[in-house]
Amino acid sequence: MCLISGGIDSPVAAYVLARNGAEVTLLHMDNRPYSGEVSVDKVVRLAGALETAIGRPLELWTAPHGLSQLRISRHCQRNLQCVLCKRTMLKVARNVARRLGADAIATGDSLGQVASQTLYNINAEQRDLGFPVLRPLIGWDKLEIEQLAKEIGTYGISIEKGDACSIVPFRPATMASPC
């Protein structure tokens, strides 16, 4: 079960896993109303490009995530929005993965690229998840990821102007404590 957004990294992570023999199912967390229809459209097109690059069909699932974002913003420390968002996504992905018989969750995390991907925050996000999380790009730098995205045909779609998450806090936490 590979989480996929409209960005550059997650499609590359899905490709790397599939290239290495993993059976990949995609899961997009639909963030509306904190992002728009453009995000969903990009993910559908990215899934198509991945199918072409991999040479086989991929299942694409979506899960509503906007209500979770709203609840986090109303009931939690504002600077923890991104960490708690990712933690919620991982829990939803785990539940969908179990229902579909998947053995792990995969993400496009690359250490330190964004607030949710610091070592502290990764630890906090997966605390008590009780399910394997694969991060095939964890040690890659952005240029390596972008190069592979160009080679597999996802880069052009990923960099199209989109509607970024509108609920990201001004100063997201980068050193969350697991609780």
C-alpha positions as CSV (number, residue, x, y, z in Angstrom):
1,M,0.0,0.0,0.0
2,C,1.8,3.1,-1.2
3,L,0.6,6.5,-0.2
4,I,0.6,8.8,-3.3
5,S,0.2,12.6,-3.5
6,G,0.5,14.9,-6.4
7,G,4.1,15.6,-5.6
8,I,7.4,14.3,-7.0
9,D,8.5,11.8,-4.4
10,S,5.6,9.4,-3.8
11,P,5.3,8.3,-7.4
12,V,9.0,7.6,-7.5
13,A,8.8,5.6,-4.3
14,A,5.9,3.5,-5.8
15,Y,8.0,3.0,-9.0
16,V,11.1,1.9,-7.0
17,L,9.1,-0.7,-5.1
18,A,7.4,-2.0,-8.2
19,R,10.7,-2.2,-10.1
20,N,12.1,-4.3,-7.3
21,G,9.2,-6.8,-7.5
22,A,6.7,-5.4,-5.0
23,E,3.0,-5.6,-5.8
24,V,1.9,-1.9,-5.4
25,T,-1.5,-0.6,-4.6
26,L,-1.8,3.2,-4.4
27,L,-3.7,5.2,-1.8
28,H,-4.4,8.9,-2.1
29,M,-5.6,10.8,0.9
30,D,-8.1,13.3,-0.5
31,N,-7.5,16.5,1.4
32,R,-10.4,18.5,0.2
33,P,-11.5,21.2,1.1
34,Y,-7.9,22.0,2.1
35,S,-6.8,21.2,-1.5
36,G,-8.9,21.1,-4.6
37,E,-9.9,18.9,-7.5
38,V,-6.6,19.6,-9.2
39,S,-4.8,17.4,-6.6
40,V,-7.1,14.5,-7.3
41,D,-6.7,14.9,-11.0
42,K,-2.9,14.9,-10.8
43,V,-2.9,11.7,-8.8
44,V,-5.1,9.9,-11.3
45,R,-2.7,11.1,-14.1
46,L,0.4,10.1,-12.0
47,A,-1.1,6.6,-11.5
48,G,-1.5,6.3,-15.3
49,A,2.1,7.4,-15.9
50,L,3.2,4.9,-13.3
51,E,1.3,2.1,-15.0
52,T,3.1,2.9,-18.3
53,A,6.5,3.0,-16.6
54,I,5.9,-0.2,-14.6
55,G,4.2,-2.0,-17.5
56,R,1.2,-3.2,-15.5
57,P,-2.1,-1.9,-14.1
58,L,-2.2,-0.4,-10.6
59,E,-5.1,-0.1,-8.3
60,L,-5.7,3.5,-7.0
61,W,-7.8,4.0,-3.9
62,T,-8.7,7.3,-2.3
63,A,-9.7,8.0,1.3
64,P,-11.3,11.2,2.6
65,H,-8.9,13.2,4.8
66,G,-10.3,16.7,5.0
67,L,-12.4,16.1,8.1
68,S,-9.3,14.6,9.9
69,Q,-7.4,17.8,9.0
70,L,-10.2,19.9,10.4
71,R,-10.3,17.9,13.7
72,I,-6.6,18.2,14.1
73,S,-6.6,21.9,13.5
74,R,-9.4,22.4,16.1
75,H,-8.3,20.1,18.8
76,C,-4.5,20.0,18.7
77,Q,-1.5,22.3,18.9
78,R,-1.4,24.2,15.6
79,N,2.3,23.6,15.0
80,L,1.7,19.8,15.1
81,Q,-0.7,19.8,12.2
82,C,1.7,18.2,9.7
83,V,2.9,15.5,12.1
84,L,-0.6,14.6,13.2
85,C,-1.8,14.7,9.6
86,K,0.9,12.2,8.6
87,R,0.2,10.1,11.6
88,T,-3.5,9.9,10.7
89,M,-2.6,9.1,7.1
90,L,-0.5,6.2,8.2
91,K,-3.2,4.9,10.4
92,V,-5.8,5.0,7.6
93,A,-3.3,3.4,5.2
94,R,-2.6,0.7,7.8
95,N,-6.4,0.0,8.1
96,V,-6.9,-0.1,4.3
97,A,-3.8,-2.2,3.8
98,R,-5.0,-4.8,6.4
99,R,-8.4,-4.9,4.7
100,L,-6.8,-5.5,1.3
101,G,-4.2,-8.0,2.6
102,A,-1.2,-5.8,2.0
103,D,1.9,-6.4,4.1
104,A,3.3,-2.9,4.5
105,I,2.7,0.8,3.9
106,A,5.2,2.7,1.7
107,T,5.8,6.5,1.5
108,G,7.9,8.9,-0.5
109,D,9.6,10.2,2.6
110,S,13.2,11.5,2.1
111,L,14.9,12.4,5.3
112,G,14.7,16.1,6.1
113,Q,13.0,17.4,3.0
114,V,9.9,18.8,4.7
115,A,8.8,19.2,8.3
116,S,7.0,15.9,8.6
117,Q,10.2,14.1,7.4
118,T,12.7,14.9,10.2
119,L,13.9,11.9,12.2
120,Y,12.0,13.2,15.3
121,N,8.8,13.6,13.4
122,I,9.0,10.3,11.5
123,N,9.4,8.6,14.9
124,A,6.4,10.4,16.3
125,E,4.2,9.7,13.2
126,Q,4.7,6.0,13.3
127,R,4.5,5.6,17.1
128,D,2.3,2.6,18.0
129,L,1.3,2.0,14.4
130,G,2.1,-1.7,14.7
131,F,2.6,-2.1,10.9
132,P,5.7,-1.9,8.7
133,V,6.4,1.4,6.9
134,L,8.7,1.3,3.9
135,R,10.6,4.4,2.9
136,P,12.5,3.5,-0.3
137,L,13.7,7.1,-0.8
138,I,14.7,7.9,2.8
139,G,18.4,8.5,1.9
140,W,18.0,9.9,-1.6
141,D,18.5,13.6,-2.3
142,K,16.0,15.7,-4.2
143,L,18.1,15.7,-7.4
144,E,18.2,11.9,-7.5
145,I,14.5,11.7,-7.0
146,E,13.8,14.3,-9.6
147,Q,16.0,12.6,-12.1
148,L,14.2,9.2,-11.8
149,A,10.8,11.1,-11.9
150,K,11.9,12.5,-15.3
151,E,13.0,9.1,-16.5
152,I,9.7,7.4,-15.6
153,G,7.5,10.2,-16.9
154,T,5.9,11.5,-13.7
155,Y,8.0,14.7,-13.2
156,G,6.1,16.9,-15.6
157,I,2.8,16.0,-14.0
158,S,4.1,16.4,-10.5
159,I,5.5,20.0,-11.1
160,E,2.3,21.3,-12.7
161,K,0.8,24.1,-10.7
162,G,-1.6,22.6,-8.2
163,D,-3.5,23.5,-5.1
164,A,-1.2,23.0,-2.1
165,C,-2.5,22.1,1.3
166,S,-4.0,25.2,2.8
167,I,-4.0,24.1,6.4
168,V,-0.3,23.9,6.9
169,P,0.7,25.9,10.0
170,F,3.0,29.0,9.7
171,R,5.7,27.2,11.8
172,P,5.3,23.4,11.6
173,A,7.0,21.4,14.3
174,T,10.2,19.7,13.3
175,M,11.1,17.9,16.6
176,A,7.9,16.3,17.8
177,S,7.9,14.0,20.7
178,P,6.3,10.6,20.3
179,C,3.2,10.4,22.6
